[in-house]
Amino acid sequence: MELSSPLRSTFLFPYSPRLDRLKGMWKDVSDTHDPPTFFESAAMSFTLRDATLADIPVITDIYSESVRNGVATYEIAVPDQSEMTTRFSTITGNSYPYIIAVDGDGIVIGYAYASAFRTRSAYRFLVEDSIYLAPEARGRGVGKALLQELIARCTDLGFRQMVAVIGGAHPASIAVHRSTGFVDSGTMKGSGFKFGRWLDTTFMQLALGEGLETAPAEGVYPDTLYGA
């Protein structure tokens, strides 16, 4: 697992990450890796870096735990590594950011990515964030750091809105999103059914960059993903 980098910085929370961003719009994902970003809080130290295919086994483990035990995802059947590899390749192949958090011992403790909210063309400047953490990383600043990094990268890429779809209207997830500027967009009552109970789904939204104040730069989106 590659953790070394000639660029190392240590930050104390609160932190708004603004290191070197993606060098150009929608280049091949192999050309868009940022240097690792290092964090330190009272609870733990960790590093953010781009995820790679080598991380898929532990990403699968983290996601599987959420499927089995949580409502962050409404998926019920646990996907295998092959399926997770396919999903990873679709996201990164369309140049969306996919990042992981690594603790001081080199263990992946969480991951996050941005993806299409929907694939009709008019939605192309809107992204959805997804964040999953290992149990030991929850409540320790990791999720917020991952979210802040996603916000910064998606802003630099030219997206104008980010939406959070929060399963089970989870209070901790709502609080983290609200702390980074997200506002409530609405709640769908009884929209999920898992663990024998109905679940509400909360939607939150954050304007990126100039938001809806100006027209976006046409062509700055992964057009291979979008239909009519």
N, C-alpha and C positions, 0 to 999 in steps of 0.2 A: 504494500500500500504506500503510494508516494505521498509523503508529507513534507518533505524538505522544499525550501524555496529561498532564493536569495533576498526576497523582499519579506521582511517580518516586522509586524507592528503589533503592539499590545494596547488594548483599549479598555477603559473602565466604563461601565454602564452609567447613564444612558449613552447610547452610541448610535449615530446615523451614518452608516457606511457609505463612503465616497472614495474608494480607491479607483485605480484605473479600471474603466469599464470595457465592454466589448469593443474591440478595435474595428469598427465598421458595422454596417447594417447587413444582417442576414447573410453572413459569410458561412462557409461550411463549419459545422460545429467543432471540428478538430482544430480550427484556427481561432476559436473564441474563448479559450480557457483563460480565466483571470488568475492572477497569483493568489495563493491562499491568504485569507484575512484572519488574523488572530485576535481572540477575545479573552478577557479575564474578568470574572465577577467574584463576589465574595464566596459564591457557592462552588464554582468550577471554572476551569479554563477549557477553551475549545477553539477549533479552527473551522472556518468555512472554506470550502473549495468546490470546484466543479465535480460533479459525479461522473464516473466512468463505468463502462461495462463491468469492470472488476468489482464494483461495489454492489452489483445486482443481488448477490446472495444475502448480504446483510440488509439491503433495502427490502428484499422480499420478507425477511424475518420480521422487520419492524412493521411492515404493512400487515403481515399475517396476524400479528398480535392485535392490531387495531381492528381487523376484521372479526377476530374471534371474541374480543372482549370490549370493544368500544362502539361508539356511534359516530365517530368522525367520518367513517365511510358507511354507506348503506349496502355495501357488498356483503354477501352472506357466505358464499363459497370462497375459500381461500385460494387465490391464484398461485400457480407454480412459477418457478424461475423463468421458464420459457415464456410464459405470458407476460411476466414483468419485464423481461428483456424486450419483447415486442412493443410494449407500452413506452418504455424508455426510448427506444429507437424512433418511435413516431414523434415523441415530444422533442427530442434533441435534433432529429432529422429535419424538423421544421424550425429550428433555431430558437426555440423557447429555452429559457434558462432552467437548469436542473442542478441544484447544489446540495451538498451534504455538510453536516457538522460532525467533526471528529474530536474526541476528547484527548487529553494529554497522553493517554496510553495508546493512541492510534486506533481507538474503537469508534466506529460510526455510531452516533447516538441520535441522529435525526436527519431528515432530508426534506426538501421542498422543491416545488417546480411550479412554473406557470404554464398554462395550456389554454386552448380555445374554450371559451364558454359555450359557444355553439359555432357550427361551421357554415352557416349561411354568410355570404360575403359581407353583408352590411354589419356583421358583428366583428369584423376583422381587427378593429382597434380596441377591442375589449378582451381582457384576459381574466382567467380565474386562477386563484392561488390554491395550492394544496400543500399542507404541512403535516408531517407525521414524525412523532418522537418516540424513542425508546422510553419505557416507563421511568428509568432512572434519570432521564433528562427533563422530565416535565416539571414545570414550575421553577426553572432555574435560569431563565433568560434565553434559552436556546431557540425556542419557537419565535420569539420576538426578533432575535438577530437574523434568523432565516427570512422572516417576513420583510424586514427592513432591506435586506439584500435583494430580494425579489422586486420590491418596489423600485429600488434604485435602478436595477438592470432593465426592468420593463419600461421605466420612464425614458432611459437612454435609448431604448430600441424604438421609441416613437409611439408606443401604445398610449391611449388616453384615459382609459378607465380600467380599474381592477375590481373584480367582484369576489366576495367570499361567500361560499355556500356552506353554512355551518350546520352539520347534522346534529339533531337532538337539541338544537338551540343551546349548545354547550356554553355555560357561563364563562369558563376560563378562555375559550377560544374567542368569544365575543369581546371579552375584556382586552385581550392582546390586540385584536384588530382595532378596537376603539382607541387604544393607546397610540396607535400609529396613524390615526386620522380617519379611519373608516367611519361611515355613518350608517345607521340602519336604513335598509330599503324595504323591509317588510318581512313577514313571517307566513309560511304556508303551514297551516294547522294540519296535524295528522297526515303528513305527506310521506312518512316512512313507517314501516312496521318491522321491528327487529326485537329480538329477545322477548317476544310475547307482548309487546306494547306499542302503541302509536307514538310516533316521534314528530315533533314540530321541526321545521327547517327554517333557519334564519338567514336572510340575505343581507349582506353589507356591501358597501361600495366606496371606492376611493378614486378621486380624480387624479390622473397622472399628468405631470407637466402642465400644459395650458388647458387640459381638460376639454371642455366643450366651447371654450372662448374663441378658438380659431379652428380653421379647417386643418385636418391632418395632412401629412405628406403622403400623397397617393403612391402606392407601390411599396411602401415600407411595411410589409407584412408577409408572412409565409404563404404565398398565394397557392402553392401546391395543395394546401390543406382544405381550401375553401371551395364550396360548390356554388351553385347559382342562387 
